[in-house]
Amino acid sequence: MSAYAATEFAAMTEITRRESRAYVDVNSVPEHQWDIDRRLKNWARACRGGDKQSGKAAPMFMLYRSGDAKRAYGEETSVPVDRSDAVQVGKGVSFLPEKHRKALDWFYVHPRNPMGKARELGLTLQALSDHVVDARDMLINRGV
């Protein structure tokens, strides 16, 4: 390998390394997806055991309070779950391609380190974020 080719290869490697470290905001939701995002959050609450107000949470967590929450008397501590809408969204999610379904499950139901999930699915961080956005678009286009 000539000295020029080695220098060119090193420069390309540095550009690739810089691009791979670019910041990816996986939590951003485009404005046209706000409604489906709200419905997916409702679906995630239903998947995780729902609202504690309706008594449908797991028995172990029924009386759990995280810290001393200061609130007005009688105010609800969690957002109620619309179970019928959660079932409808769950059906829509079940018909998505596997990687899109797993990306939505990671994003809404089991939010963990995005790099670990991207590695597990064999994607880059940007591709994982794109899968979540594309999955929301698929749900919108299918009329869920």
C-alpha positions in Angstrom: 0.0 0.0 0.0 1.4 3.3 -1.0 1.8 6.2 1.5 -1.0 8.1 -0.3 -3.4 5.2 -0.1 -2.6 4.7 3.6 -3.2 8.3 4.4 -6.5 8.3 2.4 -7.6 5.1 4.3 -6.8 6.7 7.6 -8.8 9.8 6.7 -11.8 7.7 5.7 -11.6 5.7 8.9 -11.6 8.9 10.9 -14.6 10.3 9.0 -16.5 7.0 9.6 -15.5 7.0 13.3 -16.8 10.6 13.7 -20.1 9.8 11.9 -20.7 6.8 14.1 -20.4 9.0 17.2 -22.9 11.5 15.9 -25.7 12.4 18.4 -29.0 10.6 17.7 -32.0 11.8 19.6 -34.0 8.6 19.9 -36.7 10.3 22.0 -37.8 12.8 19.5 -41.3 12.4 18.0 -42.3 14.2 14.8 -45.4 16.4 15.2 -47.5 14.3 12.8 -47.0 11.3 15.1 -48.0 12.9 18.4 -51.4 11.2 18.5 -50.1 7.7 17.9 -47.3 8.4 20.4 -50.0 9.2 23.0 -51.8 6.0 22.2 -48.6 3.9 22.3 -47.8 5.3 25.7 -51.3 4.2 26.8 -50.6 0.7 25.3 -47.3 0.6 27.2 -49.0 1.5 30.6 -51.5 -1.3 29.9 -48.7 -3.8 29.2 -46.9 -2.8 32.4 -49.9 -3.4 34.6 -52.0 -0.3 34.0 -53.0 2.4 36.4 -53.0 1.7 40.1 -56.3 3.6 40.5 -58.4 0.9 38.8 -57.0 -1.9 41.0 -55.5 -3.8 38.0 -51.9 -3.5 38.9 -49.9 -6.5 40.1 -50.7 -7.2 43.8 -47.1 -6.7 44.8 -47.2 -3.0 43.6 -50.8 -2.0 44.6 -49.8 0.1 47.6 -46.4 1.2 46.3 -45.8 5.0 46.4 -42.5 6.3 45.0 -41.4 8.9 47.4 -43.5 11.6 49.1 -45.6 12.9 46.3 -47.2 16.2 47.2 -50.6 16.5 45.6 -54.0 17.9 46.3 -56.5 15.7 48.1 -58.3 13.4 45.7 -56.0 14.0 42.8 -55.2 10.9 40.7 -51.6 9.7 41.0 -51.4 8.2 37.5 -53.0 8.6 34.1 -55.9 6.1 33.7 -55.5 3.5 31.0 -58.0 3.2 28.1 -58.0 -0.6 27.9 -60.0 -0.8 24.7 -57.6 1.5 22.8 -54.6 -0.4 24.3 -56.0 -3.6 22.8 -56.5 -2.0 19.4 -53.0 -0.6 19.4 -51.6 -3.9 20.6 -53.2 -5.7 17.7 -51.8 -3.2 15.3 -48.3 -3.6 16.8 -48.5 -7.4 16.5 -48.9 -7.1 12.7 -45.7 -5.0 12.3 -42.5 -6.6 11.0 -40.4 -8.1 13.7 -37.6 -5.5 14.0 -40.2 -2.7 14.1 -42.3 -4.5 16.7 -39.2 -5.1 18.9 -38.1 -1.4 18.5 -41.5 -0.2 19.6 -41.5 -2.6 22.5 -38.1 -1.3 23.6 -39.1 2.3 23.1 -42.4 2.2 25.0 -42.7 -0.9 27.2 -39.1 -1.7 28.2 -37.0 1.5 27.8 -33.4 0.6 28.4 -30.0 1.5 26.9 -30.6 2.2 23.2 -27.1 0.9 22.3 -27.8 -2.5 23.8 -31.1 -2.8 21.9 -29.5 -1.6 18.7 -26.7 -4.2 19.1 -29.3 -6.9 19.9 -31.3 -6.1 16.7 -28.1 -5.7 14.6 -28.8 -2.0 13.9 -27.0 1.3 14.3 -28.4 3.8 16.8 -29.8 5.9 13.9 -31.4 2.8 12.3 -33.0 1.9 15.6 -34.5 5.4 15.9 -35.6 5.2 12.3 -37.3 1.8 13.0 -39.3 3.4 15.8 -40.4 6.4 13.6 -41.2 4.0 10.7 -43.2 1.7 13.0 -45.3 4.7 14.1 -45.9 5.7 10.5 -46.9 2.1 9.7 -49.5 2.2 12.4 -50.8 5.5 11.2 -51.0 4.3 7.6 -52.8 1.1 8.6 -55.5 3.1 10.5 -54.7 1.8 13.9 
